[in-house]
Amino acid sequence: MATSNDKQSKKNYPLIEGWLSIIVNTLLFGLKYWVGIITGSVALIADAWHTLTDSISSLIVIISSKFSSKPADKDHPFGHGRADLVSSVIIGVLLAMIGFEFILKSIAQLKTKESVLFGTAAIVVTIISILTKEALAQYAFWAGKKSNSSILKADAWHHRTDSLSSVIVLIGIFLGKYFWWIDGVLGIIVALLIFYAAYEILSDAITRLLGELPDDKLIAKIHKIIGELKMDVCPHHFHMHRYGEHIELTFHILFPPEISLEKAHEKTNKIENALRERLNIEATIHMEPTNKFGHKTHLNKG
């Protein structure tokens, strides 16, 4: 069982990561934008705005962590845990919009056929950006894993795409003097990376918002717990809904038709209590009879 200190630490991870990200990204934005202006590079300026949106997404992380930690109330009986999924969707859409803007600017740069001359400042700032953003991504991934927060994982991907885009920009800086079109092409590549990150974030968040099947490991744990209770009830037809740390699980179990309702209810309560105590899962179980030949009426893991 998690202690109160562990739970408090999980709540603090998004706040720490959020404020750290806002401070660092704002400083990086200023440096990147300054270098982009003096060089006239679309890729650098776009990369700067990408960094600034990290600050916006981190602000969403902070707001989400505050809101999702609110307890259940009359209008929200399962709590506010899905606020982080809603925030993940916002970040994903924001990334997609930025990627589209990058493509438009890059195409415009290619049409002008103007080459970009980069200097030492561009190289130094870009290397600083790569190292700093990857460090932020690593911390956000670690904190997201520790706290099981999808919003932190989404923010980590945002940091990672910024780091990768800076790597691509750095390559372009060294190749820019040989190819006039490199800045525009790099802008498009950065945009595609951002679109991929947006897809990853949106697909995960939307799947969890719509509801999902528990994975095989969780199903195996449920079977094991029921087996330890010495009940031959054959759980099946699992459906899971996450609300932050709060998990609602529904599934079916089979009883022989001759068992009394009172006895079936007693066994069902034991299973629900065991899952609550050992897995921190609130289960709602549907009881089904086997048919007159003792066979299962309809067995389905999904």
Secondary structure, DSSP 4 states (H G I P E B T S, - for coil): ---HHHHHHHHHHHHHHHHHHHHHHHHHHHHHHHHHHHHT-HHHHHHHHHHHHHHHHHHHHHHHHHHHTSPP-SS-TT-STTHHHHHHHHHHHHHHHHHHHHHHHHHHHHHHT------HHHHHHHHHHHHHHHHHHHHHHHHHHHHT-HHHHHHHHHHHHHHHHHHHHHHHHHHTTT-TTHHHHHHHHHHHHHHHHHHHHHHHHHHHHH-BPPPHHHHHHHHHHHHHTT-----EEEEEEEETTEEEEEEEEEE-TTS-HHHHHHHHHHHHHHHHHHH-EEEEEEEEE--TTS--S-----
